[in-house]
Amino acid sequence: MSNSERERVKELKKELNAVLLAHYYQESEIQDIADFVGDSLALAQKAAKTDADVIVFSGVHFMAETAKILNPDKPVLLPDLAAGCSLADDCPADKFREFVQAHPDHTVVTYVNCSAEVKALSDILCTSSNAVKVIESIPKDKPIIFAPDQHLGKYLIKKTGRDMLLWNGSCMVHETFSEKKLIQLKVRYPEAKIVAHPECPENILELADHVGSTSSLIQYVSQSSDKQFVVVTESGILHKMQNENPDKEFIPAPPESGCACNECPYMKLNTMEKLIQCMENQSPQVHVASEIIERALVPLNRMLSIN
């Protein structure tokens, strides 16, 4: 990032009285200029509390929608509206509505990686950081639907002992990690600890020394006395890990394809150039219908109150 780009972002933030929120999977130069970098839960909490006039969200569409639900009267800017999410795409609202209606006695717990319309069909939301806490807040005699990530759902069933009905969705990034290549890395780096996100399939999680959300993975590697880590999640997280732990080595786990690491193509659609343009033009903005905001705010606030 050039000095002129950095200064221009600072000027625009001051001019708009804007806050710039970024996810750990964003390009490193955007993370470096953001007011706050975090996982989905932390970003939602920041969005809920901000006194800025404008929210600039460098993440993906469902995250910006969450900020809009919490701040319906504020403009929420997203550098690229095409920055979507395969998990959200895997759970269209019309199909999910039919699924929910077919099981009317179930409490609907939905991972925040979904559209605003799907949030509005839910009883309570969760992130990977607080999912166990959310599941355990539901009475044990109450059946649960969990959507849209089947792998996170299976992980939560093992963690909580709850029998849940799972929607058959998955993350295109976390589902493509190679068990064979991960075992090869384990042989190559025998002292390395493996850390993995719970959106990964069960066979990958079984190889991990620590499973957790992005913030949990960052905390684990920082507190550990170990010096080598194989990281099984989107590679944007390595920037934060390396900055906080310059004396440690972080090895990105590869997917089945030939590339060396695993990147989310949606997360990487946001660039410094697009960020500056969206702030200069105050566009594109994320819009959510008022009736969807009203309904989605209920399960979102339930999640935030538990945390």
Beta strands, then each sheet from edge to edge (+ up, - down):
strand 1: 18-23
strand 2: 36-38
strand 3: 54-58
strand 4: 76-77
strand 5: 107-111
strand 6: 124-126
strand 7: 144-147
strand 8: 164-166
strand 9: 193-196
strand 10: 210-211
strand 11: 228-232
strand 12: 249-252
sheet 1: 2+ 1+ 3+ 4+
sheet 2: 6+ 5+ 7+ 8+
sheet 3: 10+ 9+ 11+ 12+
end
